[in-house]
């Protein structure tokens, strides 16, 4: 010990940096006044000790030099860690491992938005991350030897915090938010989750962090009936095809996983196709779909690459949800009453949609792939703008109080061979909506082919159909009569549908 005492502090820090973290911890606990002075000053970690524990954070929990760099976007990143519910609050505290976490909380005892804690120094951060690791690996033979990837778990906490806050914001999610929150399963440890056998797959570690906070979604409601509206990744209907994309819980993932493919998410109403899966061998996420030649796999995330592809994939979706690029919409599945659900179709805030306003009528159009039916589903949202919205015109300026959709003309271009398909017809899927500010009247054709007056609905009229092409684009126009078709108050006029893409293989699939 006297030989160590003779070394300058900077040299001693360099020597001690070669010790394992547990050896460093043992040395810190030695009741030696000189060592106590080296490791702390007035009860606080000094500069030399801070350097050593930063090194330990980098070595054990995968924090990189950028996390310690002053002037970075978050210079305290390495001090950010996770809160843990414990039985005692001292250096020797033990986790209450027999106490099950509450519904919807992480394995650490808190919801994601309450889970991030900023430590006072690098040693406290390292100590908390050690506890996080013990909890996560509880039940395995690695609980005392393996460490979690700290930055992965922080990113998972942040994305789930955004989801939880979105669900709690009535202005954004309404009553649907509470139903989605109720569907979220408590987090899963490494030993009980779907990744228990993938310890050497770096891509799986990114997903493990996600599912430690919420282990997917329950797919049934309190009456044990399948809930068709709670899909975190959106729900829609086109003709007889229904889709509810949920984040699979471990139980369902176990039934749908095979070989080196582990199920992550999928259509809750279809067991076979449109499942998002992790390819453990290649470390990528793919979609299991259908092609003209049978089952197919396509890459689900192409915007970036890396071992953290699982986090990148979900972070991008949550970014779109949080930024308001996805909307809440009422859909009716079968004989069920209309229910609010997340629409997977990008809205007017997204660069993936088109928006055109003609004489006060807005049409927002976008598409998504439907792999189960080998088609691209497109959605047109049609409404009269409300006061104070961009493009709004008063009834006297636009020339009508109400107007009725009469005919349509679509132009679909196939990018593969350059061919163009022109489609014209009356109404849209048998509907001739009468638009007014704030809603529409849902006029439809009856079995005799006559147009009957429908019920008055609030909100936006939505038309959805599909096209069977791998890559192309769509544009067109719709003819409206001011007043109504049978009692026009002026000359008919045309409203443009802006060009938007049709793509069976987009950069992001969900």
C-alpha positions, 0 to 999 in steps of 0.5 A: 500500500505504501508503494501505491501511496508514493505514486502521483494521483494521475499515475495511480488513476492510470494503474487502477484503471486496469482493475475490474470494476468489482476489484475497484469497488473492493478497493474503495471499501477498504478502511484506509484513510489514504484510499478514502482520500483518493476516492473522495473528498468531503464525501464527494467523488474527486476528479481521479475517482470520477475518471475511474468510474467513467472508465467503469461505465464505459467498460461495463455498460457500453457508455462511449466517449461521446457520452462523457464529452463536454459540450455534447447534446447531453453532457450528463448522459453518463449520469443518467440511469434508472430508478429502482424500487428497493426495500432499503435505501443504502449501499447494501440495499437489496431488490424486493425480487419477490414483489411483482411489478405493477401492471404496465410498469417496468421490471424496475418498478416504475413506468418509463416516464418516471424511470430515469434518474440523474446520479450525482457522480459516475460512481453512483451511476455505476452502482445503479446500473449494477442493480439494473443488471442484477434485476434484468438477469435475475433467474439466470447464471449471469446475474453477477457477471453480465451487464446491460447496455446502459444507453440501450435501456435509456433509449428504451425508457425514453421511447416508452415515456413518449408512448405513455405521455401520448396515451395520457394526453386526451387531446392527442389520444382521447379514450383510446390512450387509456385502453392502450395503456391497459393493454401494455404488459409488465416488463420482462426479464432476460430469463422470462422473455423471448430472447432468453436464448439469444445472449450473443445476438447484439440486435436482440439486446436492443429489443430486450431493453424495449421489452424490459419496460413493457412486454408487448400488449394483451390482445383481449379486453376485460371480457376476454374478447379480442380487442381489434382497436388497441394496435399500437402500430395502427389498425385499418380495414379495407373491404373484407381485410382487417388489420390490428398491428400489436406489439406481441407479448412473450406468450404470443411471440413464443407461438409465432417464433420459429428457428432463428426468427423471433416474433416482435409485432404483427396483425392480431387478427391474422396468425400467419402473415404480416409479422415483424420478426427479428432475424437472429442470424443476420441481426435485422428485422424483417416482415413475414408477408406474401408474394406472388410466389408464396411466403416472403421476407422483406427488411422492415427498417432501411433508414439506418443500420447497426446492432441497435436496429430494433431501437431505431425501428421503434424510435422512428415509429414513436417519433412519428406518433409523438409528432402527430404524423399519425391520427386517431380515426373511427373504424368499424370492424364487422358488426362491432360498433365503430371504435377509435384506433390509431390509423397507420396512414401518414397524415398531412403532417407527414412527408409521406402524404400528399395534401391538396386544397381546392375551393375549401376542400382538403384531400390528404392521401397516403398509402401503406403495404398490406402484405397479407393480401399482396396489395398497397392500401391507399387512404383518402381523407376528404373534408371541408376545412374549418375556420382558422385552418390553412386554405379555409374559405367562407361559404360565400367565397367558395360558393356553397354551404354543402357539396356532394361527391359525384364521380372520381378519376384516378391515374395509377402509374406503375414504376416497374414498366411505366404503364398507366391505369386510368380509373373512372366511376361514380362515387367511391366504393358506393358512397356519395358523401355530402360534405359540410363544415365539421362533418358529412352525410354518409349517402350510399347506394342501396341494393337497387343501385339508388343513392339513399340519404345516410346518417350525419357523421362528424369528422372526416370522410375516409375512402380506402381501397387498394392497388396491386403493384410493387411500386408506383404512384397515384393521383387524380381528381373528384367531381363535386356538386355544390349543394347536392347531386339532385339539387345543385346550387351551382356548376360542378367543380373538380377537387385534386388528389395530390400525387403520392407513392404506392410502395410494397417495400417502404423504408419502414414497415410496421 
